[in-house]
């Protein structure tokens, strides 16, 4: 299965999904509010705006404890919190500046809600596996799986 096929499968399997683009001079916090990204459990994929085939990062939002209780962080919060010790509003601006990226495109999927009960970690691993199968590596910004 190609990575593009895995993304299309996710779009079908998790109908509560969407995407938005973030330009260099925009704030991820503002975009998450404007686009009404749900604070629900799921996965997200980040692409360069000029490369919709090979993602920079695949991540999850929502961790379940052994007792079935969920930690609080959903998609909206995860997209705006920290990465590498910096808030993502700074992290994404620095990333785009350092790598001469005009913008980023985010695809998000709610995997655990009233109609789906898929733990985000499983959905994330399925996408990472499809990427690994096609490219023999993880996305550029994913350090490990």
ZIMO-V825611 format. One record per helix or strand. SS is the DSSP state (hx for helix, st for strand). FROM is the first residue (numbers start at 1). TO is the last residue. If there is no record, write none. Layout:
# ZIMO-V825611
SS	FROM	TO
SS	FROM	TO
This chain:
# ZIMO-V825611
hx	3	13
st	17	23
hx	28	34
st	41	48
st	51	51
st	57	61
st	64	64
st	70	70
hx	75	80
st	82	83
st	86	87
hx	88	98
st	103	112
st	117	117
hx	120	135
